[in-house]
Amino acid sequence: MTDESQSVLITGACGDIGRSLARVFARASARLALCDLVPPEAANSLVSELQQLGADLAPEPRRARAGGGRPVRGGGDDFGKA
């Protein structure tokens, strides 16, 4: 990552590839917004793991998503803003 703040949106964040990417970007100090269609327990597990790595997670969304998708963490109107 560069000295500038970087924001990353990861879809499928609770899957094997998404989780691995989230770890890599968390260690690189990127701001993360995560999304997946999973039960809350799986989402909470990922968020807890990334918080232990010191991840900068975007704030909880303030609006529902269309199509039944559940944001894990992040999104909303302020994603990508420092």
ABEGO torsion letter per residue (X at the ends): XBABBBBBBBBGAABAAAAAAAAAAAAAGBBBBBBBBBBAAAAAAAAAAAAAAGBBBBBBBABBBBGGBBBABEEEAABGBX
